[in-house]
Amino acid sequence: MSDTVSVWQNISGSGALCALYLCAVIFLLLTEKRKSLRLLLVYFPLILTVILLCPLTYRAASLILDEEIYYRFFWMLPMTATLAYSGVRLYELYKGKYRPLAGVAILALFMLCGDYVYDSWQFSAAENEYHIPQAVVDICDEMHREGKEVMAVFPSELMQHVRQYDCTICMPYGRDMLSMNVYEELYGLMELTEEPSAGEICRLAQESGCAYIVVSRTKKIQGSLQQCGYVYTKTVDGYALYFNEDMLIG
């Protein structure tokens, strides 16, 4: 039970909105007469919550899926619809001159129980219209070859954005390195080794057909990539680009 409760606690934030949701479900249980809405907004969420909080469900899901994504099942709870509908129903109970005040109080309660999501460390101001780091845009523009696919090694902080911007630029490893505990030798060398060997980087990059190697200026490398077949071209937004023309695809 502790695993499922821990998942719930991690996604519920301060718990205020979840407590308000529980109150909304109880309110509809006591007041809602239409069977279809009771089924959708009351019975279904209660049954689903019991199932998801059951340790056996968690264990069964972990055999098939990554344990880290179990929290997504809780997204099936119709919290937004339930809170909105309950707020309207509660508003309708008030008549006369107090109705506007009731509406303001309900909206204020929703606001106080929530949080300003842009305060989170996971959000940052958009640098461009693509909503990806500007470094990715600048580096991809430098790499782009019309009519050709370009294989490139990117640092982990950039690689998950590359194909959002340019689908002709490919990588020997991708986002699965970050989220699925998958190991790849070149990734391990570039990201998990404090001072990797330039010779090993070039060897693995060539085996993967990489025309470019992108290295952060803060990354220390033993030896020189230029002595192993990759020529320094330029530094873009703090990232050095090394190019091997023989590796271009197409």
C-alpha positions, 0 to 999 in steps of 0.5 A, spaced: 500 500 500 505 504 501 508 504 494 501 506 491 500 512 497 507 514 495 505 515 488 498 519 490 502 523 494 507 525 489 502 527 484 497 531 489 502 537 491 499 540 497 493 536 497 488 542 497 486 540 490 485 533 491 481 534 498 477 539 494 475 534 489 474 529 494 469 534 497 466 535 490 465 527 489 461 527 496 457 533 494 455 530 488 453 523 491 449 527 496 445 531 491 446 529 484 440 525 481 441 523 474 444 516 474 449 518 468 452 523 471 453 519 478 456 513 474 461 518 471 463 523 476 461 519 482 461 511 482 467 511 476 472 515 480 471 511 487 472 505 484 478 507 479 481 510 486 480 503 490 483 499 484 489 504 483 491 504 490 491 497 491 498 494 491 496 488 487 494 493 481 501 496 482 505 490 482 501 487 476 502 494 472 510 494 474 511 487 471 508 490 464 510 498 464 515 502 467 514 503 475 515 511 474 509 512 469 504 509 474 502 515 476 499 517 469 493 512 471 490 517 476 489 522 470 483 518 468 480 521 474 475 526 472 478 532 477 477 538 472 470 536 470 467 534 477 470 540 480 467 545 474 460 541 475 460 541 482 462 549 482 456 550 478 451 546 482 453 549 488 452 556 485 445 554 483 443 553 490 444 560 492 438 565 490 437 572 490 442 577 491 447 573 494 448 569 488 454 573 485 458 573 492 457 565 492 460 565 485 466 569 487 467 565 493 467 558 489 472 561 484 476 564 489 476 557 493 479 554 486 484 559 486 487 558 493 487 550 492 491 551 486 498 553 484 501 557 479 504 552 475 510 557 472 513 558 479 515 550 478 523 549 476 520 545 470 518 551 467 522 557 463 520 563 459 520 561 452 526 563 448 523 562 441 516 561 437 518 553 437 519 553 445 525 549 445 532 552 447 535 557 442 541 553 442 538 547 439 535 552 433 542 555 432 546 548 432 541 545 428 541 550 423 548 550 422 548 542 421 542 542 416 544 539 409 538 540 404 536 533 402 541 529 407 540 526 413 545 528 418 547 524 424 549 527 430 551 526 438 548 531 442 549 533 450 543 530 454 540 537 455 539 538 448 537 531 445 530 531 447 529 537 443 532 536 436 527 532 432 522 537 435 525 542 430 529 538 425 527 531 423 533 530 418 537 530 424 538 524 427 542 521 433 545 515 435 541 515 442 535 519 444 530 520 450 530 513 452 537 514 455 534 519 460 527 516 462 528 508 461 534 506 464 537 504 457 544 504 457 548 505 450 556 505 450 557 512 446 552 515 451 555 513 457 562 515 455 559 522 453 555 523 459 557 519 465 564 519 464 568 525 467 573 526 462 572 521 456 577 519 451 577 523 445 579 517 441 574 513 444 568 518 442 570 518 435 571 511 434 564 510 437 561 516 433 564 513 427 561 506 428 554 510 429 555 514 422 555 521 426 557 527 422 557 531 428 559 531 435 557 537 439 560 538 446 559 543 451 564 548 453 564 545 460 565 538 458 573 536 459 575 531 454 582 527 454 586 528 447 583 532 441 577 530 437 581 533 431 586 528 431 581 523 430 577 525 424 573 530 426 574 537 425 572 543 429 568 548 425 565 553 430 562 554 437 555 555 437 551 558 444 557 555 448 557 548 444 563 546 440 561 543 433 566 538 430 564 535 423 566 529 419 564 530 412 565 522 410 559 521 415 554 524 412 548 520 410 545 520 403 
